[in-house]
Each structure stands twice: as C-alpha cells, then as structure tokens.
Amino acid sequence: MKISIERNILLKLLSHVQNVVEKRNTIPILSNILINAKANSITLSATDMDLSITETADSTVIEEGSVTTPAQTLYEIVRKIPDGNEIELISNNGNKLSVRSGKSKFSLLCLPKDDFPKIENVSTNNEFLLNSELLKKIIDKTRFAISNEETRYYLNGVYMHIVEEHGQKESKNIQKSLRAVATDWHRLAKIDVNLSNEAKNVPGVIIPKKTINEVRKLIDDYDGDIKICLDESKIIF
C-alpha cells in the first residue's frame, strides 16, 4: 500500500475514528484502525465491538492495499505535522506502516488486517430520513438525562421509537412522530418531532450514550438529511 493525502484531510478523518477506539483495550486489534486504499480513495474504520465508524475521503493511491495501525499513535503524529503538508502512508508487507512528511519519517508496527472485526451493515427495509438540525435538537434535548449508572444499563441511552397520532375525527390521516426519551430516574427528558409517513415498521431502540455523543460530534459539520437504518439490535446513521 502506498498513498499520498493532504494532512488536514487525514487529520479530520482520524479525529473522528480515533474517538471510537477504546483507549484501554484488552483486545489489541481494537486499539487499531483499518486503513484501506482503493480507487483513489482512503477508507478508515474503527470499532469497539459495540460502536463502529467508517469514513472515506479522496486521496492519491499509488498502490492499493490495507493495513491496521494504532489509532491514537497515528492521530498524534498527524496532529503535529504542519498544516498543508502532504503525508505519505507506505506499507510493503502489512507488518509496518511508514508515515512520511517533509523531513519527518515514522514507523508504526501493525497487526494482521484479517484480525480486524468485520463491520457489517444493517440489512433492513426499516429506514427513514431525518434532517441533521432535527437530529441535533433531539440529542441536545435528551442526552443530559441519560443515566451513568451501569447496573441499570437500559437507562444508559436514549430510547427512540415511532408514535402515531390520528388527526381530526373526519380525517383519516395519521401523523407519525419520532419520540426520544431519556431518564436517570430523577429526571425525564422527552421530545417529539414530525416524521414522514413513509417510515414503516420502525422498531423502538435504545441508542447507547457513546453512540449518541459520537453522532452529535459528526453532525456538527453536516447540513442535510441523514439516512437512519435500523433493526431491533442495530442502528446505522
């Protein structure tokens, strides 16, 4: 693998994916990110087995390939490289990753890419669109009430589900709303937002606190519709 990418682009990708990696992990591969270079793009993936993230950006791919490397170490290296510099990532055998920029050169040990957990998408028809501003509002109005008490794990997140409200008696229209609720037994936060009637068979799910916080960070830089796909055990933004 050999690629060239602008420092600020790589730093932005790493700042997102390294947040998902657990800093204290008993499984070494989960401290790494998977870098995949293919068809003039670079894809970075990270997971803690509960939460997964994948980001893709344009880059100059000289030689395609994949490698895993420590997320926090690579992030700290790229963060200290001056703005505007080009960074080369080179790995010949997957055992080491060379990071080069200007007169700087770093060598990072890697773990086998085949050991990295496969990140699967939800295969479901349960999906709907939600504007990023609405999702921000939902999160900001509820996450303060999420419980930190681990013994009541079912309170360590935001419960989202669809509610249906009938219109006036003479009308057969049904208005669907997305309801989000969080509580720590002392406080309860609830918010409803109107949802397209195209959303069908959407199950209620509890979205963990870490996922809520990471999604909130990501949508700060995004203005538009977000596709949400879910089943009873997984959700994808």
C-alpha positions as CSV (number, residue, x, y, z in Angstrom):
1,M,0.0,0.0,0.0
2,K,1.2,3.5,-0.9
3,I,-0.9,6.6,-0.7
4,S,-0.5,10.4,-0.5
5,I,-3.0,12.6,1.3
6,E,-3.2,16.1,2.5
7,R,-2.6,16.5,6.2
8,N,-5.8,18.3,7.1
9,I,-8.0,15.7,5.3
10,L,-6.3,12.9,7.1
11,L,-6.4,14.7,10.5
12,K,-10.2,15.2,10.2
13,L,-10.7,11.5,9.4
14,L,-8.5,10.4,12.3
15,S,-10.2,12.8,14.7
16,H,-13.5,11.1,14.1
17,V,-12.5,7.4,14.0
18,Q,-10.0,7.5,16.9
19,N,-12.8,8.6,19.3
20,V,-14.5,5.3,18.8
21,V,-11.4,3.3,19.7
22,E,-11.2,2.3,23.4
23,K,-8.0,3.7,25.0
24,R,-7.8,0.8,27.4
25,N,-8.5,-2.4,25.5
26,T,-7.7,-6.0,26.4
27,I,-8.0,-7.0,22.7
28,P,-5.0,-5.4,20.9
29,I,-6.6,-5.2,17.4
30,L,-9.4,-3.0,18.8
31,S,-6.8,-0.3,19.5
32,N,-6.1,-0.2,15.8
33,I,-7.8,1.4,12.9
34,L,-8.1,-0.3,9.5
35,I,-6.8,1.7,6.6
36,N,-8.0,0.6,3.1
37,A,-6.7,2.3,0.0
38,K,-8.5,1.7,-3.2
39,A,-9.5,3.5,-6.4
40,N,-8.2,7.0,-5.4
41,S,-9.8,6.9,-2.0
42,I,-8.9,6.1,1.5
43,T,-11.3,4.4,4.0
44,L,-10.6,4.4,7.7
45,S,-12.6,2.1,10.0
46,A,-12.7,1.7,13.8
47,T,-14.8,-0.3,16.2
48,D,-15.0,-1.2,19.9
49,M,-17.4,-4.1,19.0
50,D,-20.4,-2.0,20.1
51,L,-19.9,1.1,18.0
52,S,-18.3,1.2,14.6
53,I,-17.4,4.0,12.2
54,T,-16.2,4.2,8.6
55,E,-15.0,7.3,6.9
56,T,-13.9,7.8,3.2
57,A,-12.0,10.6,1.5
58,D,-10.2,11.2,-1.8
59,S,-6.5,10.6,-1.9
60,T,-3.8,9.7,-4.3
61,V,-3.5,6.0,-4.3
62,I,-0.2,4.9,-5.9
63,E,-0.5,1.3,-4.7
64,E,-3.7,-0.3,-3.3
65,G,-3.8,-2.2,-0.1
66,S,-4.9,-2.5,3.5
67,V,-3.2,-2.2,6.9
68,T,-4.1,-1.8,10.6
69,T,-2.2,0.6,12.8
70,P,-2.6,2.1,16.3
71,A,-5.2,4.8,16.1
72,Q,-4.0,7.1,18.9
73,T,-0.4,7.0,17.8
74,L,-1.1,7.8,14.2
75,Y,-3.5,10.6,15.2
76,E,-0.8,12.2,17.4
77,I,1.7,12.0,14.6
78,V,-0.5,13.6,12.0
79,R,-1.7,16.3,14.5
80,K,1.9,17.5,14.9
81,I,2.6,17.7,11.2
82,P,2.3,21.3,9.9
83,D,-0.8,22.4,8.0
84,G,-0.9,21.9,4.3
85,N,1.8,19.2,4.2
86,E,1.3,16.1,2.1
87,I,1.6,12.8,4.0
88,E,2.7,9.5,2.5
89,L,1.5,6.2,4.1
90,I,3.5,3.2,2.9
91,S,3.3,-0.4,3.9
92,N,5.0,-3.2,1.9
93,N,4.1,-6.3,3.9
94,G,1.4,-5.2,6.4
95,N,3.8,-5.6,9.3
96,K,4.9,-2.0,9.4
97,L,3.4,1.4,8.3
98,S,5.8,4.2,7.3
99,V,4.5,7.7,7.7
100,R,6.5,10.4,5.8
101,S,6.0,14.1,5.5
102,G,8.8,16.5,4.6
103,K,11.9,15.6,6.6
104,S,9.9,13.6,9.1
105,K,9.6,9.8,9.0
106,F,7.8,7.5,11.4
107,S,7.5,3.7,11.5
108,L,4.5,2.0,13.2
109,L,4.0,-1.6,14.0
110,C,0.9,-3.2,12.6
111,L,-1.4,-6.2,13.3
112,P,-2.8,-8.5,10.7
113,K,-5.6,-6.9,8.8
114,D,-7.5,-10.3,8.8
115,D,-7.8,-10.0,12.6
116,F,-9.8,-6.7,12.4
117,P,-13.5,-7.3,13.1
118,K,-15.8,-7.1,10.0
119,I,-18.1,-4.1,10.2
120,E,-21.5,-5.2,8.8
121,N,-24.3,-3.0,7.6
122,V,-27.9,-3.5,8.7
123,S,-29.9,-5.3,6.0
124,T,-33.4,-4.0,6.6
125,N,-36.2,-2.0,5.0
126,N,-36.7,-0.1,8.2
127,E,-35.2,3.3,7.2
128,F,-36.1,6.9,7.1
129,L,-34.6,10.3,6.6
130,L,-34.1,12.9,9.3
131,N,-32.7,16.4,8.9
132,S,-29.4,17.0,10.7
133,E,-30.8,20.0,12.5
134,L,-33.7,17.9,13.9
135,L,-31.3,15.2,15.0
136,K,-29.2,17.8,16.8
137,K,-32.3,19.0,18.5
138,I,-33.3,15.5,19.6
139,I,-29.9,14.8,21.0
140,D,-29.4,18.1,22.8
141,K,-32.9,17.9,24.4
142,T,-32.4,14.4,25.8
143,R,-28.8,13.3,26.4
144,F,-28.4,15.4,29.6
145,A,-30.8,13.0,31.3
146,I,-29.0,9.8,30.3
147,S,-28.1,7.7,33.4
148,N,-24.5,6.9,34.1
149,E,-25.4,4.0,36.5
150,E,-24.1,0.9,34.8
151,T,-26.3,-1.5,36.8
152,R,-29.3,-0.1,35.1
153,Y,-27.8,-0.5,31.6
154,Y,-31.2,0.1,29.9
155,L,-31.1,3.7,31.1
156,N,-27.6,4.3,29.6
157,G,-29.0,5.7,26.3
158,V,-31.8,7.4,24.5
159,Y,-35.0,5.4,23.7
160,M,-36.2,6.3,20.2
161,H,-39.5,5.0,18.8
162,I,-42.3,5.9,16.4
163,V,-45.6,7.1,17.7
164,E,-48.8,7.6,15.6
165,E,-51.4,10.3,16.2
166,H,-54.7,10.4,14.4
167,G,-55.9,13.7,13.0
168,Q,-59.4,15.1,13.4
169,K,-62.3,12.7,13.5
170,E,-63.4,13.4,10.0
171,S,-59.8,12.9,8.8
172,K,-58.2,9.5,8.3
173,N,-54.7,10.9,8.2
174,I,-52.2,9.5,10.6
175,Q,-49.2,11.7,11.7
176,K,-46.1,9.8,12.6
177,S,-43.6,11.3,15.1
178,L,-40.2,10.2,16.3
179,R,-40.2,10.3,20.0
180,A,-36.9,10.3,22.0
181,V,-36.8,9.7,25.8
182,A,-34.0,9.6,28.3
183,T,-34.1,9.3,32.1
184,D,-31.8,8.7,35.1
185,W,-34.8,8.1,37.5
186,H,-34.5,11.6,38.8
187,R,-35.1,13.5,35.5
188,L,-37.0,12.6,32.4
189,A,-36.5,14.3,29.0
190,K,-38.8,13.7,26.1
191,I,-39.1,15.3,22.6
192,D,-41.3,14.5,19.6
193,V,-40.5,15.5,16.0
194,N,-42.7,15.0,12.9
195,L,-41.7,12.2,10.7
196,S,-42.5,11.3,7.1
197,N,-45.4,8.7,6.8
198,E,-43.0,6.7,4.6
199,A,-41.3,5.4,7.7
200,K,-42.8,1.9,8.2
201,N,-42.3,-0.9,10.7
202,V,-39.6,1.1,12.5
203,P,-38.8,-0.7,15.8
204,G,-38.1,1.1,19.1
205,V,-34.4,1.0,20.1
206,I,-32.2,2.3,22.9
207,I,-29.2,4.1,21.4
208,P,-26.2,4.0,23.8
209,K,-24.7,7.1,25.3
210,K,-21.4,6.8,23.4
211,T,-23.1,6.4,20.1
212,I,-25.3,9.5,20.8
213,N,-22.2,11.6,21.7
214,E,-20.2,10.5,18.6
215,V,-23.1,11.1,16.2
216,R,-23.6,14.5,17.7
217,K,-20.0,15.4,17.1
218,L,-20.1,14.2,13.5
219,I,-23.3,16.2,12.5
220,D,-21.8,19.5,13.7
221,D,-20.1,19.7,10.3
222,Y,-23.0,18.5,8.2
223,D,-26.1,20.2,7.0
224,G,-28.6,18.0,5.2
225,D,-30.7,14.8,5.5
226,I,-29.3,11.8,7.4
227,K,-30.5,8.3,6.5
228,I,-31.2,6.1,9.5
229,C,-31.4,2.4,9.1
230,L,-32.2,0.1,12.0
231,D,-33.5,-3.2,13.2
232,E,-34.1,-4.4,16.8
233,S,-30.4,-4.7,17.6
234,K,-28.5,-2.3,15.3
235,I,-28.8,1.2,14.0
236,I,-26.8,2.9,11.3
237,F,-26.6,6.7,10.7
